[in-house]
Amino acid sequence: MTDSAPSPLPPRQKPHAIWRGVNQTLQKDAVGGALLLVATILALVLANGPLSEVYFSVRDFRFGPESLHLNLSVGAWAADGLLAIFFFVVGLELKEEFVSGKLRDPRSAIVPIVAAIGGVVVPALIFVLINLPRGGEALSGWAIPAATDIAFAIAVIAVVGRFLPPALRTFLLTLAVVDDLLAISIIAIFYSSGIDLVALLLSLVPLALFAVAVRRGVRAWWILLPLAVTTWALMHASGVHATVAGVLLGFVVPVIAKGRAKVHVGQDAQGQPVYEGLAPHFADRWSVVSTAFAVPVFAFFSAGVAVGGLSGLAESFTDTIALGIIAGLVAGKVIGITGGTFLLTRLPGLRIDPSLKWIDMIGMAFVAGIGFTVSLLVGELSYAEGSPAADHVKVGVLAGSLLAAIIGAVILGIRSRHYRTRASR
């Protein structure tokens, strides 16, 4: 009996191929939204179930060196530390948009830019009007309903809007990018207090070294990561919210591939090497960390609120803070975005894309009312941790975002079926 030839072993997948597969999966819009949703639901279940004491004890456990102003709770580490990764990716993407993307030419971006401004101003005004009779501390949360959560908003369109015109997604992306920039500016200007100028100036030193390193093409983590963490720590110690450090670090990374600041990504049809800048390269790598870890962990520790049963939930909905947030996210975003767009397009030469109808814009504006990540962050900066107002903020953000998502999803789902039917004809 002769031995049969051994069957060949299946080829072993290369680590970089595995990374590429994970990266592509996590960059899908629906996946990021699903991870956020799972983290939020899990937090609410734990905060209102038999393990609530364990959840809150873990969230409120403090650690870190007090001498560096870093003796923070786990929840604060998630909001100030992990969310800085999210804002680093936002900074990279903003830099790309300004240098080579949709925001490079103001004439082509002016309509979604004005829509974004309206979508920030009107929700804030609605919140203020609802809370004006109450006055005092209640007005501190005026910026909570001004934010749009890119991950959730794009995820909704990815799920229900397969046949929607591509121009609608482009409009929403541009709007969300500008919205993020406005939200970052609001946090830096209005929600940073007690500025330590020495620490702030010192933070510019590692930031400058980081900028020099990336412009020289340095990609070694053992050089860039310590510089980034030092910038973040000094920014945090200065009193400016530490997530601003993430944005600034993203802004200094070069977008255009030139000199040594480039990454080889393949060859073109003629066999010539193709390079990309460090900003898209870093965005591609760090977006996985942001989507799979940083943002879901932040959501897990921020969204957990003990509603106190139906009576507690009803009490939250009678609070003007929660009502102002819900009204701002649901009504304010729609009025601000569609109203700003309508008024601007009355001017000669300005209009929305011909493939879009106003009902599409209304559906998209509702989707932009999903505040969540940044809204929760602003809420934490507005009211004392553990106070009734802080809990009511979370209820308002969750309820307002959910209601806006449902209404927007229904409208865009109907419109998507309309476009699919028209295409099949």
Secondary structure as GFF3:
##gff-version 3
##sequence-region A 1 425
A	DSSP	alpha_helix	15	26	.	.	.	ID=ss1
A	DSSP	alpha_helix	29	47	.	.	.	ID=ss2
A	DSSP	alpha_helix	52	60	.	.	.	ID=ss3
A	DSSP	beta_strand	62	63	.	.	.	ID=ss4
A	DSSP	three_ten_helix	66	68	.	.	.	ID=ss5
A	DSSP	beta_strand	72	73	.	.	.	ID=ss6
A	DSSP	alpha_helix	74	76	.	.	.	ID=ss7
A	DSSP	pi_helix	77	82	.	.	.	ID=ss8
A	DSSP	alpha_helix	83	100	.	.	.	ID=ss9
A	DSSP	alpha_helix	106	131	.	.	.	ID=ss10
A	DSSP	three_ten_helix	136	141	.	.	.	ID=ss11
A	DSSP	three_ten_helix	144	146	.	.	.	ID=ss12
A	DSSP	alpha_helix	150	160	.	.	.	ID=ss13
A	DSSP	alpha_helix	166	190	.	.	.	ID=ss14
A	DSSP	alpha_helix	197	215	.	.	.	ID=ss15
A	DSSP	alpha_helix	221	238	.	.	.	ID=ss16
A	DSSP	alpha_helix	243	251	.	.	.	ID=ss17
A	DSSP	beta_strand	263	267	.	.	.	ID=ss18
A	DSSP	beta_strand	273	276	.	.	.	ID=ss19
A	DSSP	alpha_helix	278	289	.	.	.	ID=ss20
A	DSSP	pi_helix	290	294	.	.	.	ID=ss21
A	DSSP	alpha_helix	295	302	.	.	.	ID=ss22
A	DSSP	alpha_helix	309	318	.	.	.	ID=ss23
A	DSSP	alpha_helix	320	327	.	.	.	ID=ss24
A	DSSP	pi_helix	328	332	.	.	.	ID=ss25
A	DSSP	alpha_helix	333	344	.	.	.	ID=ss26
A	DSSP	alpha_helix	358	367	.	.	.	ID=ss27
A	DSSP	alpha_helix	372	382	.	.	.	ID=ss28
A	DSSP	alpha_helix	388	424	.	.	.	ID=ss29
###
